[in-house]
Amino acid sequence: MFTRKRWREAGTAYTLLSPTLFVLLLFVIGPILFAIYLSFHKVQLLGTASFQFVGFDNFARILDDTRAKIALWNTVKYVAIVVPTQTMLALVLAATLNAGLKGEKFFRIVYFLPTLTSSAVLTLIFMWMYNQNGLVNHVLAFFGLPTYNWLGDPSVALNAIMIMNIWSTAPFFMVIYLAALQDIPDSLYEAAELDGANAWHKFWYVTVPYLKPVTSFVVIMGLIGTFQLFDQSYIFSGGSGGPNNATLTVVLLIYQYAFKSLGTMGYAAALAFALAIVILLATWLQRKFSKEESLY
């Protein structure tokens, strides 16, 4: 039973929480619920706003939308390549910097610099480097390797964004791994040395298993971030997803349907809702297979 004192304490607590709860309701929960509402309606916002209930028609339309299938394939391919690569690169960089090499602090700063750069600015810099007469092709030509039309060739355009994103995001996860490496007891490595383990054995059988919970976190954050790829694709293609839909992602497609097409706001909301389900499913599967809780 709640006494008068407990009711008063609860009232005081919720009064103090009310500003935060209001902000969450207004800017997080409210928009989510409204987007779900829109996904079941045909929305017309020009002139007199109208909301016509269409049930699951918007979701059924996704199955027949060729561009939606292309966007999903591009996004899945992007996620499947970028997430493992940036995770492994971040771990290797962190382990290297944690090995006590000379100039360690200097390299920590240098490696982390890409993360501090604005995504839009970074994309524009890489577009200049990817130009047919840009730095990347000059370096490839210098070593006798084939050059590419990075911005205009559908077969390499998405790869160009992958390379840029791996280079810019791996340092962020490197810092997370670096912090976790500080917590590994030296006694584990000493015990491994007594058993005759070399540097590779210590890394594979001590470091990697100990960092499994951190790796799970890094992978989940990578999944969420890569599934929401938008700004690099938008800037690379001028908002079109080109060349030939090669850089079209699900979030970019949602933007096009929501703000560039008339009467498709409801369909864009359905795409956003479907993407949220995909991200939740991918995150759940990752946690299910990693089983990081068993380490505790």
Sequence and secondary structure as in RCSB ss.txt:
>XXXX:A:sequence
MFTRKRWREAGTAYTLLSPTLFVLLLFVIGPILFAIYLSFHKVQLLGTASFQFVGFDNFARILDDTRAKIALWNT
VKYVAIVVPTQTMLALVLAATLNAGLKGEKFFRIVYFLPTLTSSAVLTLIFMWMYNQNGLVNHVLAFFGLPTYNW
LGDPSVALNAIMIMNIWSTAPFFMVIYLAALQDIPDSLYEAAELDGANAWHKFWYVTVPYLKPVTSFVVIMGLIG
TFQLFDQSYIFSGGSGGPNNATLTVVLLIYQYAFKSLGTMGYAAALAFALAIVILLATWLQRKFSKEESLY
>XXXX:A:secstr
   HHHHHHHHHHHHHHHHHHHHHIIIIIHHHHHHHHHHTEEEE SSS EEEE TTHHHHHHHH HHHHHHHHHH
HHHHHHHHHHHHHHHHHHHHHHTT  TTHHHHHHHHHHHHHS HHHHHHHHHHHHSTTSHHHHHHHHTT     T
TT TTTHHHHHHHHHHHHHHHHHHHHHHHHHTTS HHHHHHHHHTT  HHHHIIIIIHHHTHHHHHHHHHHHHHH
HHT  HHHHHHHTTS  STTTT  HHHHHHHHHHTSTT HHHHHHHHHHHHHHHHHHHHHHHHHH GGGG 
